[in-house]
């Protein structure tokens, strides 16, 4: 018994000396970039909003409070997504997922946070797949380099049981690495990443060796080469005329971003590497970013003044230009829900009057 008590007493004596950071909950560390009480405040506001929305009739003061709560929760969603994006850009994928996870637990009915979390998971899976393929390529290249060493070993030791077992183990490693590369190459083909797919298939083909014939590898490699040749094929000289370029430039200059994008996309499908079109594409992205940022600010101003319908019109117009913008999606979803709740609250009052 004494031999058991001493280690316990020693551990209790050393416990206060451990670094404080090692005892800090991992979830607390994951919320770097957000106010410390942001989650609790969002949870409190959400509960308060739910109570107000259950009222049969809302007074003007309560309706104003509902709008303020909606606006505050919408801002919380934007802050969470921005904080997660910053961590993602720093390759802290786990931290980004933890922020979205805890924010979703605070607002379980938030479609915006659910969507952001799903998109993050899709990007993380893709990134992991790319990293694993790079590792498979590295292992395959190393195994190919080892082939000469194993050949020298066979020449040095001659035929025998040990040599045969070593060579069989090496061949199994090559075959397993080739199968893994073939799988990741097929995934790359599905993503239309033909350059990476070709690189993986070429190494897999060499790993299999002459004794193994794979129709799938030959077919996939031919498809990758065909697509890469197609991408490098120079455009026809007669197709890109100055008139088409001028029309796109005029649409950009007049602010017709929707028309400019439609024209530009049609041209880029035929001439994806044309320098003039790539320059116009960069102009479009710059002007689109400025237009959307202005629309978000304008919508926020209308929203704060109580003009929810006006804010929706501004945001929806911007969304037609940038349909994948998460901030616009969040603003529109929140405003639509607010209008729906306000209409429901005002209906009993109108019926009684």
C-alpha positions in Angstrom: 0.0 0.0 0.0 2.7 2.6 0.8 4.3 2.0 -2.6 1.0 3.0 -4.1 0.4 6.1 -2.0 3.8 7.7 -2.7 3.2 8.2 -6.5 -0.2 9.6 -5.8 1.1 12.1 -3.3 3.9 13.1 -5.7 1.4 13.7 -8.5 -0.8 15.9 -6.3 2.3 17.9 -5.3 3.4 18.4 -9.0 -0.1 19.1 -10.3 -0.1 22.9 -9.4 3.3 23.2 -11.2 2.0 22.0 -14.6 1.7 24.8 -17.2 -1.7 26.5 -17.2 -2.0 26.2 -21.0 -2.0 22.4 -20.8 -5.1 22.5 -18.5 -7.0 25.0 -20.7 -10.0 23.3 -22.5 -9.3 22.8 -26.2 -12.6 24.2 -27.1 -11.8 27.5 -25.4 -8.6 27.8 -27.3 -10.5 27.1 -30.6 -12.5 30.3 -30.1 -9.6 32.6 -30.7 -10.7 35.6 -32.7 -14.2 35.8 -31.2 -15.3 37.7 -28.1 -15.1 35.5 -25.0 -18.8 35.7 -24.2 -20.0 35.6 -27.8 -21.5 32.1 -27.6 -23.4 32.7 -24.4 -24.7 36.0 -25.7 -25.9 34.4 -28.9 -27.5 31.6 -27.0 -29.3 34.1 -24.7 -30.5 36.3 -27.6 -31.7 33.2 -29.5 -33.8 32.1 -26.5 -35.2 35.6 -26.0 -36.1 35.8 -29.7 -37.9 32.5 -29.5 -40.0 33.8 -26.6 -40.9 36.9 -28.5 -41.9 35.0 -31.6 -44.3 32.9 -29.6 -46.4 36.0 -28.7 -49.8 36.2 -30.4 -49.5 39.9 -30.6 -46.3 41.9 -30.5 -46.2 45.6 -29.5 -44.2 48.0 -31.6 -41.5 48.0 -29.0 -41.4 44.2 -29.1 -41.3 44.2 -32.9 -38.3 46.6 -32.7 -36.6 44.2 -30.3 -37.2 41.3 -32.6 -35.5 43.2 -35.4 -32.6 44.0 -33.2 -32.2 40.5 -32.1 -32.3 39.2 -35.6 -29.6 41.8 -36.6 -27.4 40.8 -33.7 -27.6 37.1 -34.4 -27.0 37.7 -38.1 -23.8 39.6 -37.1 -22.8 36.7 -34.8 -23.1 34.3 -37.8 -20.9 36.5 -39.9 -18.3 36.8 -37.2 -18.2 33.1 -36.7 -17.8 32.4 -40.4 -15.1 35.0 -40.8 -13.2 33.6 -37.7 -13.4 30.1 -39.1 -12.2 31.3 -42.5 -9.2 32.9 -41.0 -8.3 29.7 -39.2 -8.8 27.8 -42.4 -6.5 30.1 -44.3 -3.9 29.4 -41.6 -4.4 25.6 -42.2 -6.0 25.3 -38.7 -8.8 23.1 -40.0 -9.6 21.6 -36.6 -9.9 25.0 -35.0 -12.2 26.2 -37.8 -14.4 23.2 -37.4 -14.5 23.6 -33.6 -15.7 27.3 -33.9 -18.5 26.3 -36.3 -19.4 23.3 -34.1 -19.8 25.4 -31.0 -21.6 28.1 -32.8 -24.0 25.6 -34.3 -24.6 24.2 -30.8 -25.5 27.7 -29.7 -27.8 28.3 -32.7 -28.9 24.8 -33.7 -31.6 26.2 -36.1 -29.1 28.3 -38.1 -29.2 27.2 -41.7 -26.3 29.5 -42.5 -24.0 28.0 -39.9 -25.0 24.5 -41.0 -24.2 25.3 -44.6 -20.9 26.8 -43.7 -20.0 23.7 -41.7 -20.9 21.4 -44.5 -18.8 23.4 -47.0 -15.9 23.4 -44.6 -16.1 19.7 -44.3 -16.2 19.3 -48.1 -13.1 21.5 -48.5 -11.3 19.6 -45.7 -12.0 16.3 -47.3 -10.7 17.5 -50.6 -7.6 18.9 -49.0 -7.0 15.6 -47.1 -7.4 13.7 -50.3 -4.8 15.8 -52.1 -2.4 15.5 -49.3 -2.8 11.7 -49.2 -2.3 11.5 -52.9 1.0 13.5 -52.6 2.1 11.1 -49.9 1.2 8.1 -52.1 3.2 9.7 -55.0 6.2 10.2 -52.7 6.0 6.6 -51.5 5.7 5.3 -55.1 8.7 7.3 -56.3 10.7 6.1 -53.4 9.8 2.5 -54.1 10.8 2.9 -57.7 14.2 4.2 -56.5 14.6 1.2 -54.3 14.2 -1.1 -57.2 17.9 -0.7 -58.2 19.0 -1.4 -54.6 17.0 -4.6 -54.5 18.4 -5.7 -57.8 22.0 -5.2 -56.4 20.9 -7.1 -53.3 19.8 -10.0 -55.5 23.0 -9.9 -57.4 25.1 -9.9 -54.2 23.2 -12.7 -52.3 22.1 -14.8 -55.3 19.1 -17.1 -55.2 17.9 -18.2 -51.8 15.0 -18.2 -49.3 15.9 -14.9 -47.7 16.4 -13.1 -50.9 13.1 -14.5 -52.3 11.2 -13.3 -49.2 12.7 -9.9 -49.3 11.9 -9.4 -53.0 8.3 -10.7 -52.5 7.7 -8.3 -49.7 9.1 -5.5 -51.8 6.8 -6.4 -54.7 3.8 -6.5 -52.4 4.6 -3.0 -51.3 4.9 -1.8 -54.9 1.5 -3.4 -55.8 -0.2 -1.9 -52.8 1.2 1.5 -53.5 0.1 1.2 -57.2 -3.4 0.3 -56.2 -3.6 3.3 -53.8 -2.3 5.7 -56.5 -4.7 4.3 -59.0 -7.6 5.0 -56.7 -6.5 8.6 -56.0 -5.9 9.2 -59.7 -9.4 8.2 -60.5 -10.7 10.6 -57.9 -8.5 13.3 -59.5 -10.1 12.5 -62.9 -13.5 13.0 -61.4 -12.4 16.4 -60.2 -11.0 17.1 -63.6 -7.5 17.5 -62.1 -5.9 15.9 -65.1 -2.3 16.8 -64.5 -2.3 15.3 -61.0 -4.2 12.2 -62.2 -1.6 11.6 -65.0 1.3 12.0 -62.6 -0.3 9.4 -60.3 -1.2 7.0 -63.1 2.3 7.1 -64.6 3.9 6.1 -61.3 1.3 3.4 -60.7 1.9 2.0 -64.1 5.7 1.8 -63.4 5.0 0.3 -60.0 2.9 -2.5 -61.4 5.7 -3.3 -63.9 5.6 -5.3 -67.1 4.1 -8.4 -65.6 0.8 -6.6 -64.8 -1.6 -5.3 -67.4 -4.3 -2.9 -66.3 -6.8 -1.8 -68.9 -8.2 0.7 -66.4 -4.8 2.5 -66.1 -4.4 2.6 -69.8 -7.9 4.0 -70.3 -7.6 6.6 -67.5 -4.1 7.7 -68.6 -5.3 8.1 -72.2 -8.2 10.2 -70.9 -5.9 12.4 -68.8 -3.6 12.9 -71.7 -6.4 13.7 -74.1 -7.8 16.4 -71.7 -4.4 17.9 -71.2 -3.8 18.1 -74.9 -7.2 19.7 -75.4 -6.4 22.3 -72.8 -3.1 23.2 -74.4 -4.6 23.3 -77.9 -4.2 26.9 -79.3 -7.4 28.7 -80.1 -8.5 29.4 -83.6 -7.2 32.8 -84.7 -10.5 33.7 -86.4 -12.7 33.1 -83.3 -11.6 35.8 -80.8 -12.4 39.1 -82.5 -12.1 42.5 -81.1 -15.8 43.1 -81.2 -16.6 40.4 -78.6 -13.8 41.8 -76.3 -15.1 45.4 -76.7 -18.7 44.3 -75.9 -17.5 42.7 -72.6 -15.4 45.8 -71.7 -18.4 48.1 -72.4 -20.6 45.9 -70.2 -18.1 46.2 -67.4 -17.7 50.0 -67.8 -21.5 50.5 -67.7 -21.9 48.4 -64.6 -23.8 45.5 -66.4 -21.9 42.8 -64.5 -24.5 40.2 -65.2 -24.3 40.7 -68.9 -20.5 40.9 -68.8 -20.3 37.6 -66.9 -22.6 35.8 -69.4 -20.6 37.1 -72.4 -17.3 36.4 -70.7 -18.2 32.9 -69.7 -19.2 32.0 -73.3 -15.9 33.4 -74.6 -13.8 31.7 -71.9 -15.3 28.3 -72.7 -13.9 28.5 -76.2 -10.6 30.4 -75.4 -9.8 29.8 -71.7 -6.2 31.0 -72.1 -6.7 34.1 -74.2 -4.8 37.0 -72.4 -7.4 39.6 -73.2 -10.2 37.5 -71.8 -8.2 36.7 -68.7 -7.6 40.4 -68.1 -11.4 41.0 -68.5 -12.0 38.2 -66.1 -9.8 39.9 -63.5 -11.6 43.2 -64.0 -14.9 41.4 -63.5 -13.8 39.9 -60.2 -12.6 43.2 -58.9 -15.8 45.0 -59.8 -18.0 42.2 -58.5 -16.2 42.2 -55.1 -16.7 46.0 -54.9 -20.4 45.8 -55.9 -21.2 43.0 -53.4 -19.4 44.8 -50.6 -21.4 48.0 -51.3 -24.6 46.0 -51.5 -24.0 44.3 -48.1 -23.3 47.7 -46.4 -26.3 49.3 -48.1 -28.6 46.4 -47.1 -27.3 46.6 -43.5 -28.2 50.3 -43.3 -31.7 49.6 -44.6 -32.1 46.7 -42.2 -31.0 48.7 -39.2 -33.6 51.4 -40.1 -36.3 48.8 -40.2 -36.7 48.7 -44.0 -36.4 44.9 -44.2 -38.0 44.6 -47.7 -35.6 47.2 -49.1 -32.6 45.4 -47.6 -33.9 42.1 -49.1 -34.1 43.7 -52.6 -30.5 45.0 -52.4 -29.2 41.7 -51.1 -31.1 39.6 -53.6 -29.8 41.7 -56.5 -26.3 41.2 -55.3 -26.9 37.5 -54.8 -27.9 37.2 -58.5 -24.3 38.3 -59.3 -22.6 36.3 -56.6 -24.9 33.3 -55.7 -22.2 31.5 -53.6 -21.5 34.5 -51.2 -22.1 33.1 -47.7 -22.6 36.6 -46.1 -25.4 37.4 -48.6 -27.0 34.0 -48.0 -27.0 34.6 -44.3 -28.4 38.1 -44.6 -31.2 37.0 -46.9 -32.2 34.0 -44.8 -32.3 36.1 -41.6 -34.3 38.9 -43.2 -36.8 36.5 -44.8 -37.4 34.7 -41.5 -37.9 38.1 -39.8 -40.5 39.2 -42.3 -42.3 35.9 -42.0 -42.4 36.2 -38.2 -43.5 39.8 -38.3 -46.4 38.9 -40.7 -47.4 36.1 -38.4 -47.4 38.3 -35.4 -49.4 41.1 -37.1 -52.1 38.7 -38.4 -54.1 38.2 -35.1 -54.1 42.0 -34.6 -55.6 42.7 -38.0 -58.2 40.0 -37.6 -59.4 41.5 -34.3 -59.6 45.0 -35.7 
